[in-house]
Amino acid sequence: MLLRIFILLLVLIILPPIFMDRFLIKPLNKPRLRLLFFLPNIVMLIAAILLTAFETYTPRNAIITNLFLTIFLGYVVTLALLTFFFVIAHFVHHHLLLRRVLYALGILVALINIYIIITGITYGKYHVVVRHVVIYSPDLPDRFNGYRIVQLSDLHLGTYGSNPHFIQRVVRLVNQQHPDLIAFTGDLVNYNASELNPFMPFLSSIHAKNGVFSIFGNHDYMTYYKWATPNDQRANIRLLAQNERRMGWHLLLNQNQILRRDSDSIAILGVENDGLPPFPQHGNLKKALHGIPHSLHGKPFFKILLSHDPSHWRRKVLPDTDIQLMLAGHTHGGQFRIFHFAPLPLLTAESSGLYHQGQRKLYVSTGLGEALLTFRYGVWPEIDIITLHKTAS
């Protein structure tokens, strides 16, 4: 992960102090002050190089990386924001009022950034919201009108160590909804199947009338961990699958199950992760669709697909199938939004919420957990309540 943003890290660590030194610190002619000013960025630069070069995704490394990214956002980004305004102010020195306004804006933006970081790592990552969404389809059978699905995604249990309090609260909120079905759309763990062990008693207690259905996300294949042998990795994947099933969850690995209400039926499908490189691509839609009837009462058979990566929808689901509804996660919504602005939608087509292509729908949950950086602001951890309604053709 750090390798993919390494150049950005270097730019933000190196350039702001150079500019600030040139325009503000160096003219003071105090060598010790200059050294003291550069010291934090020198330490951050060394840390960035070492963490990127030796990124192993072990639990210990994850804790160190989280600490580094927290300091990076709190100090390096704050300094970069200050520098941006202060450098502009330097070039408008002949406009005294404008210069003062720019200095004030720089300080204000820097303070806002610090507030966001502190709030995101203390309050935001635990501020669970229950989000309601209604999805309409003319293909939905009559007996499933009003069917309620709780979608959970991206728990990343390794983030919580062995502390059960957050997971207990999530379980309590889910069970209060009395859903017809619970869908978990992947990334249960970060790096190792053992992360699930402390939470199995709690997650075993979530219940719905038609049960809990789950799939694997990219982290559940544990490709980020440096295993001694490929067999060790495969054994961990098998162990995670076994433990999900021991909890009473229906793990769908390119499989489906038919749900019936009297003479009406719908299908719930789950594929293995199918993402863009470097993420694993094990999804098999043809296999997952096997055995599902083409129609019911003269209408296309209603199908709900669980697929972790939302990019799967446009790449394969829309062109290759007639699946009416796909539920996904993976993005975390970017974990940051302020004043309705979030950077992630600038980088990916479907990042959070409900998307339409004619009568076909995709819902992307921003999930509950975090990987590497335990921070959320504006994109709070969410439990999604999806109610299905039938509409006229």
C-alpha positions, 0 to 999 in steps of 0.5 A: 500500500505504501509503495503505491503512494510512495512518491506522494509521501516523498513530495509532501515530506520534502517540499513543504519544509524546503519552501518554508525554510527558504521564505521564513526560517532561513532569513532569521539566520538561526542554524539551530532553529533550521535544524530543529525545523527540518528534524521531524521531516527527516525522521518521517522521510527515513520512516517512509523509506524503511516502512515501504522497503520492509512492508510485511503486513504483520500485525506489528508492522500494521501498528507501526504503519498506522502510527506513521500515517497518523503522524503524517496526516497530523504533522506533514499534511498540516505543514503542507497546508500551511506552506501552501498559503504562506508561500502564496502570501510571500509573493503578494507581500505588496498587498498587506491585507491580502497577505494577512488574510492568506496567513490567517487562512493557512492557520485556520485550514491547518487547525481544521486538519488537526481537528479532523485527524484527532476526531477521526482517530478517536471518535469517527472510527467508532461512530456507527450509523445505521443507513436505510436504503430502498431498492425497487425492481419490477422482477421482485416476486410479490412475496418478497415485497418489503424483504429486509437485508442487513449488509455488513462489510469490511470488518477488518477484525485485526484492527481491534486486536482482542477488544470486543466492545465495538463488535458487540455493539455492531452485533447488538445494532444488527439484531435490533433490525430483525432482518430477513437476511444478513449479507457480509460482503467481504474483508472479515480479517486483515492478514490472518485467520486467527484475527477472527478467534476472539470475535467468533462468540459475538459474530455467531450470535447475529441472526436473521430469518434466512440466515447470514451469507458471506463472501471473501474480500481481497484481505480474506485471501491473506496475500498481504502477509509474508507466509513461510510457504504457499501451503501455510497461506492456503491452510489459513484461507481454509481455516477462515472458511471453516470458522465462518461456517462454524459461526453458522454463516453461509459462505458462498464461494462462486455458489448460490442458494435459493430462498423461498416464500410459498410459490415465490423464490429469489436467489442469493449468489456469492462470488470470490473476490474479483477485483482489478490488479493487484487484487485477487481475481477468483470470481466465477459468475458462470459457476455462481449462477449454475442451477438458478432458473431463468424465470419465475411467473414469466419474469426474470428470476430475481438475483442478488449478487454478493461481490466484494469489489464494486468494479466487478459490476461494470466489468463483468456483471452488467455485460455478462449477466442479468443480475438485478442487484449487486451488493459490494464493499471494499472502498470504505468510501475513502474513509474521509468526506467533508462538506459533501466532498470526498476524494475517492469518487474522483478515482473510482466510478462507484465508491459508496451508495446506490448506483443504477443502470436501467432497472439494475442496481449496485449498492456499495457499503462503506463498511465498518472497519479500516485497514492500516489507517484507523481513521474515519471522518464524514464516512462513518462506519455503517450498517446498511438496511436494504429494503426491497420493493416491487414496482410495476414493469 
